[in-house]
């Protein structure tokens, strides 16, 4: 009588173990897919940040000449308007 209960217990536990192992494997696969996706997203974000950094440094370098040209343009417009009056 006791051996039957032991066999039933072994079958129940082995079934439970198989289910837990399958769920763990599926969870591990999904976790790896998510990690790959996050890695791809962070690489893209780094590229965008690098582009923004390059653009800001470009504008920083060209801000002074553009401002100087704007000043000269404004001065010439002022002198032209005074010359017409």
ZIZIQUI-V207101 format. One record per pair of residues at least 12 apart in sequence whose ideal C-beta (glycine too) atoms are under 10 Angstrom apart, sorted by sequence separation. I is the first residue (numbers start at 1). J is the second residue. If there is no record, write none. Layout:
I_J / I_J
This chain:
none
